[in-house]
């Protein structure tokens, strides 16, 4: 059986040590303390060390205890880092045909509204296999390289997202990108490409978004173009004829 130590027994050695200190020793300590306090010590290095300010390297201070969990200095705004400037548009407008005048009846604009993902946008297309193939898509930037050869990504475009499906008869491609090309030039470029490849081409708008689309046999494409704030275009391209 153990018993707790009594406070008196613990303090006894300390008291004995204090009693064992001679008055002479105490006087010596008091004298040394006075010399230090009154600047009697003349060692320049010691005096400088005692009187100088403590120097702090701000770089080390900022990196100290880096693994500690700290509250953030301000609430997280959730802002996305700013994008860099778009690459200059390299397409010569003299090589393009003018897209037809847009119809103000734009059911494609209405169906695309509220499509938050590329899969949702693909599912709302009117081609017979759109709904089935949209359920099989996967997301990867590599799908942009597998667009139809006659309807590729616009030159110098900045890819935002890409998706596609290549099984069970599906050759679906859906890409989003931004370009420095103005909206009309973007429409003209895809109109020129599509008609040269034998596709039909219809153009409609709701006043904000423009849609260019057409078919070639069982192959179909739709290009959604909106003017980009600050200049340029934001584009969604859907095709069921990927390579």
Buried (B, 14 or more C-beta within 10 A) or exposed (E): EEEEEEEEEEEEEEEEEEEEEEEEEEEEEEEEEEEEEEEEEEEEEEEEEEEEEEEEEEEEEEEEEEEEEEEEEEEEEEEEEEEEEBEEBEBEEEEBEEBEEBEEEBEBBEBBEEBEBBBEBBBBBEBEBBEBBBEBBEBEEEBBBBBBEBBBBBEBBBBBBBBBBBEEEBBBBBBBBBBBBBBBBBBBBBBBBBBEBEBEBBBBBBEEBBBBBBBBEEBBBBBBBBBBEEEBBBBBBBBBBBE
